[in-house]
Amino acid sequence: MALFGSIHFDNHEQVVFSHDTASGLKAIIAVHNTNRGPALGGCRMWDYGSEEEAVTDVLRLSRGMTYKNALANLPFGGGKSVIIGDAKKAKTPAMMRAMGRMVERLGGTYIIAEDVGTNPDDMTEIRRGTPHVKGVKGEGGDPSPATAFGVFAGIEASVKHRLGKDTLDGVRVAVQGLGHVGYDLARQLRAAGADLVVTDIDMAALDRAAQELSAEVVGLDAIYDADVDVYAPCALGATVNGDTVPRLKAKIVAGSANNQLATDADGDALAARGILYAPDYVINAGGVIHIYHEGADYDHDRAFAHVGGIGDVLTEIYSLADRENLSTHTAADRLAERKFQLGNTKQAA
Ligand SMILES: NC(=O)c1ccc[n+]([C@@H]2O[C@H](COP(=O)([O-])OP(=O)(O)OC[C@H]3O[C@@H](n4cnc5c(N)ncnc54)[C@H](O)[C@@H]3O)[C@@H](O)[C@H]2O)c1
């Protein structure tokens, strides 16, 4: 496969492959950029269809972490790792320890954390091989409340920018997905006076939202047609696509889901319709910001103040987009590039 010329390679500083025969570990660590600090990014364990697929995934995700960490104002660069295999069948503690030794050989250039297919117990095993690990069981805690608070702050900033309103009182928000992030977000929105329209496949969550938050429940597909000011996708990726963009009545798309745009062209289509899009990797960075603050000297107020800064970053992105006539997802990338090319002179907020 083409490597150095691939769009995903994008000048990665380092890519390391390892096969630990004793444990069966087959893993790749990609370090995209360390201008701002060591590369922080999760470890994904996935049953890839081919080794090429695994390489492409790790490069794409690692590059994405450089952008995410820069716009989260973290003193971290971007990296990611993948373990090739079915997490439900093939994962063993010995494999995780081997992964820890692999991370250790990079001498702190890469900091590992959990992602799809890995969990806090795995990070505990990895810790036996390296200190360069975050999200260890008992030290991190659930990042979802921080993510939800970041999305709330992002919605406030978006409403101010697009609707010119200083509060969420009376603002109508459609929340798709009432899971760890979505329910907490819905609760905060309601407390701020917003009116909610919600959907989920989980009937119990819907009943709870109707009772506790006076939310209006709609069907899974009807959420796209809801008469709301804000559409907050908090369940699946790629819900902003050729089918849904023309249907949205919302003036703002702002939620926690990863990879909300099916394609970049869908981001341009939102902009063309005058719908303000809060780039997903910016508004959902509360979890990674929380990881940065975790540890022995954890200070809840300091961590959440940092997360609340997501609103200011979005406002900066919107101003750049307006000034230079860009879609907001393009403006976000430009701002991130400026930040990580500047390096670590301006570190954590
Ligand atoms: N948890 C975090 O800290 C965090 C951080 C960054 C990004 N995210 C992203 O935010 C999203 C939500 O994360 P979460 O931790 O709340 O997950 P979760 O699994 O707790 O919640 C997802 C919710 O979506 C519902 N759902 C599933 N299919 C649906 C459908 N077709 N329509 C409507 N609802 C549906 C589920 O029933 C569940 O209630 C995910 O895309 C996740 O990748 C989460």
The ligand as a MOL file (V3000), in Angstrom:
LIG
                    3D

  0  0  0     0  0            999 V3000
M  V30 BEGIN CTAB
M  V30 COUNTS 44 48 0 0 0
M  V30 BEGIN ATOM
M  V30 1 N -18.9400 9.2190 26.5820 0
M  V30 2 C -18.0860 10.1730 26.2520 0
M  V30 3 O -17.4010 10.7660 27.0900 0
M  V30 4 C -17.9630 10.5560 24.7920 0
M  V30 5 C -16.8750 11.3910 24.4110 0
M  V30 6 C -16.7770 11.7890 23.0570 0
M  V30 7 C -17.7220 11.3340 22.1390 0
M  V30 8 N -18.7470 10.5240 22.5460 0 CHG=1
M  V30 9 C -19.7330 10.0950 21.5300 0
M  V30 10 O -21.0360 10.5320 21.9240 0
M  V30 11 C -22.0170 9.5600 21.5330 0
M  V30 12 C -22.7910 9.0850 22.7700 0
M  V30 13 O -21.8820 8.5260 23.7080 0
M  V30 14 P -22.4110 7.8330 25.0510 0
M  V30 15 O -21.2130 7.5650 25.8740 0
M  V30 16 O -23.5360 8.6360 25.6020 0 CHG=-1
M  V30 17 O -22.9650 6.4570 24.4590 0
M  V30 18 P -24.1510 5.5540 25.0640 0
M  V30 19 O -23.9820 4.2320 24.4090 0
M  V30 20 O -24.1930 5.6610 26.5440 0
M  V30 21 O -25.4780 6.2640 24.5050 0
M  V30 22 C -25.9330 6.1590 23.1910 0
M  V30 23 C -27.4530 6.2650 23.2330 0
M  V30 24 O -27.9270 6.2980 21.8890 0
M  V30 25 C -29.0420 5.4180 21.7960 0
M  V30 26 N -29.2250 5.0130 20.3990 0
M  V30 27 C -28.6620 3.9620 19.7520 0
M  V30 28 N -29.1070 3.9110 18.4850 0
M  V30 29 C -29.9530 4.9730 18.3360 0
M  V30 30 C -30.7180 5.4760 17.2340 0
M  V30 31 N -30.7260 4.8730 16.0490 0
M  V30 32 N -31.4390 6.6020 17.4280 0
M  V30 33 C -31.4600 7.2110 18.6250 0
M  V30 34 N -30.7620 6.7720 19.6950 0
M  V30 35 C -30.0210 5.6660 19.5500 0
M  V30 36 C -28.7240 4.2970 22.7620 0
M  V30 37 O -29.8830 3.5630 23.1190 0
M  V30 38 C -28.1120 5.0610 23.9290 0
M  V30 39 O -29.0990 5.5060 24.8250 0
M  V30 40 C -21.2260 8.4520 20.8230 0
M  V30 41 O -21.2120 8.7450 19.4400 0
M  V30 42 C -19.8300 8.5890 21.3940 0
M  V30 43 O -18.8510 8.1110 20.4930 0
M  V30 44 C -18.8810 10.1380 23.8420 0
M  V30 END ATOM
M  V30 BEGIN BOND
M  V30 1 1 1 2
M  V30 2 2 2 3
M  V30 3 1 2 4
M  V30 4 1 4 5
M  V30 5 2 4 44
M  V30 6 2 5 6
M  V30 7 1 6 7
M  V30 8 2 7 8
M  V30 9 1 8 9
M  V30 10 1 8 44
M  V30 11 1 9 10
M  V30 12 1 9 42
M  V30 13 1 10 11
M  V30 14 1 11 12
M  V30 15 1 11 40
M  V30 16 1 12 13
M  V30 17 1 13 14
M  V30 18 2 14 15
M  V30 19 1 14 16
M  V30 20 1 14 17
M  V30 21 1 17 18
M  V30 22 2 18 19
M  V30 23 1 18 20
M  V30 24 1 18 21
M  V30 25 1 21 22
M  V30 26 1 22 23
M  V30 27 1 23 24
M  V30 28 1 23 38
M  V30 29 1 24 25
M  V30 30 1 25 26
M  V30 31 1 25 36
M  V30 32 1 26 27
M  V30 33 1 26 35
M  V30 34 2 27 28
M  V30 35 1 28 29
M  V30 36 1 29 30
M  V30 37 2 29 35
M  V30 38 1 30 31
M  V30 39 2 30 32
M  V30 40 1 32 33
M  V30 41 2 33 34
M  V30 42 1 34 35
M  V30 43 1 36 37
M  V30 44 1 36 38
M  V30 45 1 38 39
M  V30 46 1 40 41
M  V30 47 1 40 42
M  V30 48 1 42 43
M  V30 END BOND
M  V30 END CTAB
M  END
